[in-house]
Amino acid sequence: MNRTQGNEDWLLVRPWVQVPSNCIAPVDIAEKILKSAYPEEFKVQFLQVLCGGSSRIGSFDPNFKGGGMPLWSLFGVSYNPLTDAPNRGRGFDTDLSGNELPNAPRWTANIGAQYTWEIGNSELTLRGDYYRQADSYFRVYNTEYDHIRGWDNLNLAVTWVFPAHNLSAQAYVKNVFDDAPIVDAFTNSDDSMLTTNVFTLDPRLWGVSLTKRF
């Protein structure tokens, strides 16, 4: 999401919607191409060369011709994205020192309690489970975008057991608070417009179960 790392001399280039590869390119060269009087189809081809491709993606031809002349002769520059761009045009490295691991909150807490009453030849048990976790990140970059706020969850259950009949019945509620916090996410590449998939808790769920053992 930040291939240039704030370096104002470089910009992110997506040459054409069908090109499955973004890159970073020098601002001055890109501006010369975009401000030129050449037809749009030539400009597109020139930008593809900036990303290391011409006739096919992944190739680089410094003598690629547009308008009948080699590209760099047209603009008076010499540039090879495979050697002159950081990480072969993928972008600048990011310093991750001191960052937290993804999906690793600094603390989590889980507490459960239950109490059982003996009623005749049966047992009635009430149980509750509470979970809480601190803030975390879903990517190693630890930006505000990656931030997952802390969240909690409470589940309750009542179980009635009849040992003589090998029978039990249970009523339960999951996610008592009916919250829908984001618990995880992942981001697709900028080739896919940085679309983001998020995962949330299921909404409050009520249920009843009946179990018979033979």
N, C-alpha and C positions, 0 to 999 in steps of 0.2 A: 504493500500500500504506500510505501515511501521509498521507491527505488533510488531517487536522487539524494535522499538524506539531507535535504535542505540546500544542496549546492545549486546556486542560481545560474551557474554556467551550463547546466544540463537540464533536459526536460524529458518527460515520458512521451514516447511516440507509439501510436498505434497506426501503422501505415494504412491499413484497409480492413474493413470489417471481416473479410474472409481470411485475413492473415492471422494464424493462431499463435502469434508471438509478439508481445510488446518488447520494447527496448528503451534505453535512454540514449539520447543523442545530444551533441553540442548545440546549444541554443543558436549560436551565430550561423551555423551551417543550415539548420532547419529554417531559420528566418529567411536566409537567402533563397532557399527553395520555394518557400511559401509565398514570398513577395515577388518572385520572378514572373515574367510574362508568359512562361511556357504553359501549354494546355494542361488541364487538370490531370489527364491520364499520365503525362510525363511527371508531374509533381508526385503522384502516387508512386510511380516506379522509383523515383529518386528517394522517397522516404523509405521504401522497402530496402533500398541499398543501404541506407543508414542503419537499418536493423540487421544487416548482414545477409540480405537476400535480394536476388534480382529475378532471374527467370524461375527460380524455385527457392523455397525457404531453406535457410541454412547454408546457402552458398554465398560467396562474395566475389564479385568481379569488379575490380577497380577500374577496368576499362569499359564498364557498362555504358552503352550509348543511349542518349535520349536526344531527339532532334538531330541525330546524325553525328554527334560529337561525344567524346568520352565525358562522363559526368563531371569529373573534377576539373576538366578544362573549361566547362561551362561556368563554373562558379569560382575558379581560381583557388581551390583548396585541395589539400591532400589529406585523406582520412580513411582509415581502415578500422571498422568497428571491432574486428577480431583481435586487434593489437592495441588500438588507441582508446578503447572504451573500457571502463572497469568491469571485470568479470565478463568479458566478451559481450558487453552491452546489456547484461542482465541488471546491472545496477551496483551501487556502492555497498560495501559491507556494513553491517549494523553491529554496534558494540552492545553485546548482551551481558556484559559483566555486571554482576549484582542483581540481575533480574530474577524473579521468582519462576519456578517451573510451572508449566501450564497445568491447570486442574489440580493444584496443590495448595489448598487454603492453609494458612498458618496454624489454624486449630480447628478441630471439630469436636463436638460433644454429643454423646448419645446416652440417654438415661431411660431405663424402663422400670416399671413397678407393677406389681400385681398382688391381688389379695383373693383368697379362696374361702368361701363359706361352705360348710358341710350341711346340706339340707336333706335329712333322711338318708336315703341310700344314694344320694346324688351330690355332685360338687358344682358350685357356681363360682366362676372365676372372672374377675374384672381386671383387665390389663390395659396399660397405656404405655406408649413408646414415643419419646420426643427426641428429635434430631436437630442440631444447629451447626452451621459451619460459617466461618469467616469469609471475607471477600477473597476473591481469587481472580486469575486471568485464564483465558482459554487459548492464548498464543504466547510464545516466548518473548514477544516484543514488549509486553506489559504497557501498552498505550491505553489511553482512556477508552478507546474503542474495544480493547480486549477485556475490559473490566467486567467481572461478574459480581454483583452485589451479594453479600451474605444472605442466606435464607434458612428457613426452618420448616419443620413438618411435624405434625402430631397425628398418631394413629391410635384408635381405641378399639377394644374388642371385649365382648362378653361371651363366655363359653359355659355351657351347661352340659355336664358329663353324667351319664347314667352307666356306671361300670357293670352292673349286673346284666345289662342288656347290650353291652358293647355299642352304646349309642351316644352321640354327642351332637349338640346344636350350637352354632355360633352366629352371633350378629356382630358386624364390625363396621367401622367408619375409617376410611383412609383419607388423609389430607383434610383433617377436621376444619382447618382454617379456610379451605377452598382457595388457597393462593395458587398463582401460576408463575412462580419465579423462573427465570432462565437458569438452568443448572449446567448447561454446556452449550457450545457453539463451534462451528468451524466456517472458515471463509474460503470460497473458491478463488482461483487465481484472477488477476486482473484481465486475463483473456476472456473470462466469463463475467466481466463487469463487477467483480468483487461481490457477487451475491453471497449472502450469509444464511446459513442454516442454523436455527436455534432449537434447543431442546428444553422443554418445560416439564414441571410436575404435572401428572394427570390431575384433572379436577377432582373435587370431592367425590368419593365413591362409597356408596352404601351397599352392604351385601349381607346375605344370610346363607349359611351352609349347614347341611345336615349330613352326618357321617355315621354309617353303620358298618361294624366290623363282623366278619363271619369266620 
